[in-house]
Amino acid sequence: MNWCTFVLQQGRVQRRTVTVGHRNQVEAEILNGLVKGETVVLHPSNQLDDGMRVREQ
């Protein structure tokens, strides 16, 4: 099973495949696929798709 998340880059979201390590019901350890300081979309909608324009809040 591949895990993905979305990161914000220049007003658009980019789907990113990540490797998950330890996890529980609340948190997950990301082993690779993200760079420190990137903005990750929390609780993305099912309508969110790669390349969509979004507004930061």
Wavefront OBJ file of the C-alpha trace (Angstrom):
o trace
v 0.000 0.000 0.000
v 1.406 3.404 -1.016
v 0.831 6.387 1.236
v 0.487 9.877 -0.250
v 0.061 13.389 1.035
v -0.263 16.813 -0.554
v 2.257 19.627 -0.193
v 1.688 23.262 -1.114
v 3.983 24.712 -3.767
v 3.430 28.128 -5.342
v -0.322 28.110 -4.689
v -0.904 24.610 -6.007
v -0.941 21.210 -4.344
v 1.440 18.461 -5.346
v 0.707 14.828 -4.524
v 3.717 13.252 -2.859
v 4.313 9.560 -2.155
v 5.758 9.069 1.325
v 7.185 6.177 3.312
v 5.502 5.773 6.686
v 7.322 4.316 9.692
v 5.767 3.995 13.126
v 2.174 5.170 13.423
v -0.801 5.173 15.736
v -4.351 6.510 15.482
v -3.163 10.131 15.772
v 0.364 10.439 14.321
v 2.593 8.889 11.690
v 6.362 8.966 11.291
v 7.353 9.983 7.734
v 10.656 8.363 6.789
v 11.018 9.950 3.348
v 9.098 11.820 0.659
v 8.950 15.209 2.388
v 11.479 17.979 2.905
v 11.736 19.787 6.235
v 9.783 23.053 6.106
v 7.300 22.043 3.395
v 3.652 22.894 4.009
v 1.529 19.735 4.181
v -2.242 19.817 3.616
v -3.976 18.466 6.710
v -7.287 16.634 6.247
v -7.557 17.069 2.448
v -10.967 16.806 0.826
v -11.689 13.888 -1.496
v -12.064 16.468 -4.286
v -8.447 17.641 -3.932
v -6.255 16.497 -6.829
v -2.671 16.943 -7.953
v -1.999 20.400 -9.411
v -5.149 22.080 -8.102
v -4.851 25.706 -7.050
v -5.503 26.290 -3.345
v -5.506 29.187 -0.932
v -3.397 29.038 2.224
v -5.268 29.790 5.455
l 1 2 3 4 5 6 7 8 9 10 11 12 13 14 15 16 17 18 19 20 21 22 23 24 25 26 27 28 29 30 31 32 33 34 35 36 37 38 39 40 41 42 43 44 45 46 47 48 49 50 51 52 53 54 55 56 57
